[in-house]
Amino acid sequence: MNCNANITINAGGEPYIANTQVVVGADTVNIALGWRRIQPIGKFIVRMENPIPSDATTTLPVTLTLNGVTRPLLLPNGNAVTVADILNVSVMEILNDKFNGILALLSRTIV
């Protein structure tokens, strides 16, 4: 059996992925996840191995790059997630809807 060390399934069955990089830009903060095989619609967990720097502007919107595609991270109400929403977060549960281009933050664990 071949195992992929980059993706792990927790007891609940949701894959969790460690982020590879956080880039603070002038207009956004991007959280890079690299290349992963995940379902086109479903939930996954992001483990923030590389945290957002504490001096990042808290009003900047957050984007996620997954499999080379960068999309905005949204709240369930459709508003953009800002740095203030996820500063000091260690784990995030994300809904991925690839068909409609939606990444929604469902829950977060603050350190």
CYANA upper distance limits for C-alpha pairs under 8 A (distance plus 0.5 A):
  4 ASN  CA      8 THR  CA      8.26
  6 ASN  CA     17 ILE  CA      7.28
  6 ASN  CA     18 ALA  CA      8.18
  6 ASN  CA     36 ARG  CA      8.17
  7 ILE  CA     15 PRO  CA      6.82
  7 ILE  CA     16 TYR  CA      6.67
  7 ILE  CA     17 ILE  CA      6.21
  7 ILE  CA     36 ARG  CA      7.83
  8 THR  CA     15 PRO  CA      6.06
  8 THR  CA     16 TYR  CA      6.19
  8 THR  CA     17 ILE  CA      7.65
  9 ILE  CA     13 GLY  CA      6.01
  9 ILE  CA     14 GLU  CA      6.12
  9 ILE  CA     15 PRO  CA      4.93
  9 ILE  CA     16 TYR  CA      6.78
 10 ASN  CA     14 GLU  CA      6.40
 10 ASN  CA     15 PRO  CA      6.94
 10 ASN  CA     16 TYR  CA      7.68
 14 GLU  CA     43 LYS  CA      6.87
 14 GLU  CA     44 PHE  CA      5.84
 14 GLU  CA     45 ILE  CA      7.32
 15 PRO  CA     38 ILE  CA      8.25
 15 PRO  CA     43 LYS  CA      8.22
 15 PRO  CA     44 PHE  CA      5.56
 15 PRO  CA     45 ILE  CA      6.58
 16 TYR  CA     44 PHE  CA      6.12
 16 TYR  CA     45 ILE  CA      4.69
 16 TYR  CA     46 VAL  CA      6.10
 16 TYR  CA     47 ARG  CA      7.21
 17 ILE  CA     33 LEU  CA      7.58
 17 ILE  CA     44 PHE  CA      8.05
 17 ILE  CA     45 ILE  CA      6.62
 17 ILE  CA     46 VAL  CA      5.50
 17 ILE  CA     47 ARG  CA      6.38
 18 ALA  CA     33 LEU  CA      7.32
 18 ALA  CA     46 VAL  CA      6.22
 18 ALA  CA     47 ARG  CA      5.02
 18 ALA  CA     48 MET  CA      6.47
 18 ALA  CA     49 GLU  CA      6.32
 19 ASN  CA     31 ILE  CA      7.17
 19 ASN  CA     32 ALA  CA      6.25
 19 ASN  CA     33 LEU  CA      5.11
 19 ASN  CA     34 GLY  CA      8.01
 19 ASN  CA     46 VAL  CA      7.11
 19 ASN  CA     47 ARG  CA      6.77
 19 ASN  CA     48 MET  CA      6.06
 19 ASN  CA     49 GLU  CA      6.34
 19 ASN  CA     50 ASN  CA      6.93
 20 THR  CA     31 ILE  CA      8.20
 20 THR  CA     32 ALA  CA      6.10
 20 THR  CA     33 LEU  CA      6.03
 20 THR  CA     34 GLY  CA      7.13
 20 THR  CA     49 GLU  CA      7.74
 20 THR  CA     50 ASN  CA      7.23
 21 GLN  CA     31 ILE  CA      6.51
 21 GLN  CA     32 ALA  CA      5.64
 21 GLN  CA     33 LEU  CA      7.84
 21 GLN  CA     50 ASN  CA      6.45
 22 VAL  CA     29 VAL  CA      7.50
 22 VAL  CA     30 ASN  CA      6.18
 22 VAL  CA     31 ILE  CA      5.16
 22 VAL  CA     32 ALA  CA      6.73
 22 VAL  CA     50 ASN  CA      6.86
 22 VAL  CA     51 PRO  CA      7.48
 22 VAL  CA     52 ILE  CA      6.75
 23 VAL  CA     29 VAL  CA      6.17
 23 VAL  CA     30 ASN  CA      5.66
 23 VAL  CA     31 ILE  CA      7.13
 24 VAL  CA     28 THR  CA      6.97
 24 VAL  CA     29 VAL  CA      4.98
 24 VAL  CA     30 ASN  CA      7.01
 24 VAL  CA     56 ALA  CA      7.40
 25 GLY  CA     29 VAL  CA      6.26
 25 GLY  CA     30 ASN  CA      8.23
 27 ASP  CA     60 LEU  CA      6.86
 27 ASP  CA     61 PRO  CA      7.90
 28 THR  CA     60 LEU  CA      5.77
 28 THR  CA     61 PRO  CA      5.63
 28 THR  CA     62 VAL  CA      6.18
 28 THR  CA     63 THR  CA      7.32
 29 VAL  CA     60 LEU  CA      7.02
 29 VAL  CA     61 PRO  CA      6.88
 29 VAL  CA     62 VAL  CA      5.37
 29 VAL  CA     63 THR  CA      6.70
 29 VAL  CA     83 VAL  CA      7.91
 30 ASN  CA     62 VAL  CA      6.32
 30 ASN  CA     63 THR  CA      5.21
 30 ASN  CA     64 LEU  CA      6.09
 30 ASN  CA     65 THR  CA      7.45
 31 ILE  CA     62 VAL  CA      7.96
 31 ILE  CA     63 THR  CA      6.73
 31 ILE  CA     64 LEU  CA      5.34
 31 ILE  CA     65 THR  CA      6.72
 32 ALA  CA     64 LEU  CA      6.36
 32 ALA  CA     65 THR  CA      5.22
 32 ALA  CA     66 LEU  CA      7.09
 33 LEU  CA     64 LEU  CA      7.70
 33 LEU  CA     65 THR  CA      6.36
 33 LEU  CA     66 LEU  CA      5.75
 33 LEU  CA     67 ASN  CA      7.97
 34 GLY  CA     65 THR  CA      7.48
 34 GLY  CA     66 LEU  CA      6.14
 34 GLY  CA     67 ASN  CA      6.16
 34 GLY  CA     68 GLY  CA      7.43
 35 TRP  CA     66 LEU  CA      6.76
 35 TRP  CA     67 ASN  CA      4.79
 35 TRP  CA     68 GLY  CA      7.47
 36 ARG  CA     66 LEU  CA      7.80
 36 ARG  CA     67 ASN  CA      6.71
 40 PRO  CA     96 ASN  CA      7.22
 40 PRO  CA     97 ASP  CA      6.56
 40 PRO  CA     98 LYS  CA      5.56
 40 PRO  CA     99 PHE  CA      7.49
 41 ILE  CA     95 LEU  CA      7.99
 41 ILE  CA     96 ASN  CA      5.85
 41 ILE  CA     97 ASP  CA      5.05
 41 ILE  CA     98 LYS  CA      6.65
 41 ILE  CA     99 PHE  CA      8.07
 42 GLY  CA     95 LEU  CA      6.24
 42 GLY  CA     96 ASN  CA      5.89
 42 GLY  CA     97 ASP  CA      7.25
 43 LYS  CA     93 GLU  CA      7.31
 43 LYS  CA     94 ILE  CA      5.97
 43 LYS  CA     95 LEU  CA      4.93
 43 LYS  CA     96 ASN  CA      6.37
 44 PHE  CA     93 GLU  CA      6.35
 44 PHE  CA     94 ILE  CA      5.92
 44 PHE  CA     95 LEU  CA      7.16
 44 PHE  CA     96 ASN  CA      7.99
 45 ILE  CA     91 VAL  CA      7.29
 45 ILE  CA     92 MET  CA      6.09
 45 ILE  CA     93 GLU  CA      5.04
 45 ILE  CA     94 ILE  CA      6.59
 46 VAL  CA     91 VAL  CA      6.12
 46 VAL  CA     92 MET  CA      5.63
 46 VAL  CA     93 GLU  CA      6.91
 46 VAL  CA     94 ILE  CA      7.83
 47 ARG  CA     90 SER  CA      6.54
 47 ARG  CA     91 VAL  CA      5.18
 47 ARG  CA     92 MET  CA      7.20
 48 MET  CA     89 VAL  CA      7.72
 48 MET  CA     90 SER  CA      5.56
 48 MET  CA     91 VAL  CA      6.45
 48 MET  CA     92 MET  CA      8.47
 49 GLU  CA     90 SER  CA      8.11
 51 PRO  CA     88 ASN  CA      7.62
 51 PRO  CA     89 VAL  CA      8.13
 51 PRO  CA     90 SER  CA      7.99
 52 ILE  CA     56 ALA  CA      7.66
 52 ILE  CA     83 VAL  CA      8.36
 52 ILE  CA     87 LEU  CA      6.90
 52 ILE  CA     88 ASN  CA      7.80
 54 SER  CA     87 LEU  CA      7.61
 54 SER  CA     88 ASN  CA      8.25
 56 ALA  CA     83 VAL  CA      7.90
 57 THR  CA     83 VAL  CA      7.51
 58 THR  CA     82 THR  CA      6.93
 58 THR  CA     83 VAL  CA      5.07
 58 THR  CA     84 ALA  CA      5.09
 58 THR  CA     87 LEU  CA      8.41
 59 THR  CA     82 THR  CA      6.06
 59 THR  CA     83 VAL  CA      6.59
 59 THR  CA     84 ALA  CA      7.01
 60 LEU  CA     82 THR  CA      5.85
 60 LEU  CA     83 VAL  CA      6.30
 61 PRO  CA     72 PRO  CA      8.13
 61 PRO  CA     73 LEU  CA      8.39
 61 PRO  CA     80 ALA  CA      6.55
 61 PRO  CA     81 VAL  CA      6.19
 61 PRO  CA     82 THR  CA      4.75
 61 PRO  CA     83 VAL  CA      6.86
 62 VAL  CA     72 PRO  CA      6.68
 62 VAL  CA     73 LEU  CA      6.25
 62 VAL  CA     80 ALA  CA      7.77
 62 VAL  CA     81 VAL  CA      6.20
 62 VAL  CA     82 THR  CA      5.97
 62 VAL  CA     83 VAL  CA      6.87
 63 THR  CA     70 THR  CA      6.92
 63 THR  CA     71 ARG  CA      5.98
 63 THR  CA     72 PRO  CA      4.71
 63 THR  CA     73 LEU  CA      5.66
 64 LEU  CA     70 THR  CA      6.00
 64 LEU  CA     71 ARG  CA      6.10
 64 LEU  CA     72 PRO  CA      6.80
 64 LEU  CA     73 LEU  CA      6.82
 65 THR  CA     69 VAL  CA      5.78
 65 THR  CA     70 THR  CA      4.59
 65 THR  CA     71 ARG  CA      6.96
 66 LEU  CA     70 THR  CA      6.96
 71 ARG  CA    101 GLY  CA      7.74
 71 ARG  CA    102 ILE  CA      8.00
 71 ARG  CA    103 LEU  CA      7.60
 72 PRO  CA     80 ALA  CA      7.46
 72 PRO  CA     81 VAL  CA      8.43
 72 PRO  CA    102 ILE  CA      8.25
 72 PRO  CA    103 LEU  CA      7.33
 73 LEU  CA     80 ALA  CA      6.65
 73 LEU  CA     81 VAL  CA      6.17
 73 LEU  CA    102 ILE  CA      8.12
 73 LEU  CA    103 LEU  CA      5.70
 73 LEU  CA    104 ALA  CA      6.21
 73 LEU  CA    105 LEU  CA      7.17
 74 LEU  CA     78 GLY  CA      6.04
 74 LEU  CA     79 ASN  CA      6.04
 74 LEU  CA     80 ALA  CA      4.99
 74 LEU  CA     81 VAL  CA      5.63
 74 LEU  CA    102 ILE  CA      7.99
 74 LEU  CA    103 LEU  CA      6.55
 74 LEU  CA    104 ALA  CA      5.10
 74 LEU  CA    105 LEU  CA      6.50
 75 LEU  CA     79 ASN  CA      5.87
 75 LEU  CA     80 ALA  CA      6.54
 75 LEU  CA     81 VAL  CA      6.28
 75 LEU  CA    104 ALA  CA      5.89
 75 LEU  CA    105 LEU  CA      5.78
 75 LEU  CA    106 LEU  CA      7.74
 76 PRO  CA    104 ALA  CA      6.29
 76 PRO  CA    105 LEU  CA      7.10
 76 PRO  CA    106 LEU  CA      7.25
 78 GLY  CA    104 ALA  CA      8.42
 81 VAL  CA     85 ASP  CA      6.63
 81 VAL  CA     86 ILE  CA      8.24
 81 VAL  CA    105 LEU  CA      8.20
 82 THR  CA     86 ILE  CA      7.57
 83 VAL  CA     87 LEU  CA      6.10
 86 ILE  CA    108 ARG  CA      7.89
 86 ILE  CA    110 ILE  CA      8.26
 87 LEU  CA    110 ILE  CA      8.39
 88 ASN  CA    110 ILE  CA      6.10
 88 ASN  CA    111 VAL  CA      6.18
 89 VAL  CA    108 ARG  CA      6.92
 89 VAL  CA    109 THR  CA      5.98
 89 VAL  CA    110 ILE  CA      4.66
 89 VAL  CA    111 VAL  CA      6.22
 90 SER  CA    108 ARG  CA      8.09
 90 SER  CA    109 THR  CA      6.29
 90 SER  CA    110 ILE  CA      6.35
 90 SER  CA    111 VAL  CA      6.30
 91 VAL  CA    108 ARG  CA      6.18
 91 VAL  CA    109 THR  CA      5.70
 91 VAL  CA    110 ILE  CA      7.93
 92 MET  CA    105 LEU  CA      7.49
 92 MET  CA    106 LEU  CA      7.99
 92 MET  CA    107 SER  CA      6.27
 92 MET  CA    108 ARG  CA      4.85
 92 MET  CA    109 THR  CA      6.95
 93 GLU  CA    105 LEU  CA      6.67
 93 GLU  CA    106 LEU  CA      5.93
 93 GLU  CA    107 SER  CA      5.66
 93 GLU  CA    108 ARG  CA      6.77
 94 ILE  CA    103 LEU  CA      6.96
 94 ILE  CA    104 ALA  CA      6.04
 94 ILE  CA    105 LEU  CA      5.28
 94 ILE  CA    106 LEU  CA      6.08
 94 ILE  CA    107 SER  CA      7.89
 95 LEU  CA    102 ILE  CA      8.18
 95 LEU  CA    103 LEU  CA      6.06
 95 LEU  CA    104 ALA  CA      5.54
 95 LEU  CA    105 LEU  CA      7.00
 95 LEU  CA    106 LEU  CA      7.15
 96 ASN  CA    101 GLY  CA      8.49
 96 ASN  CA    102 ILE  CA      6.59
 96 ASN  CA    103 LEU  CA      5.36
 96 ASN  CA    104 ALA  CA      7.32
 97 ASP  CA    101 GLY  CA      6.39
 97 ASP  CA    102 ILE  CA      5.50
 97 ASP  CA    103 LEU  CA      6.86
 98 LYS  CA    102 ILE  CA      6.85
 98 LYS  CA    103 LEU  CA      8.46
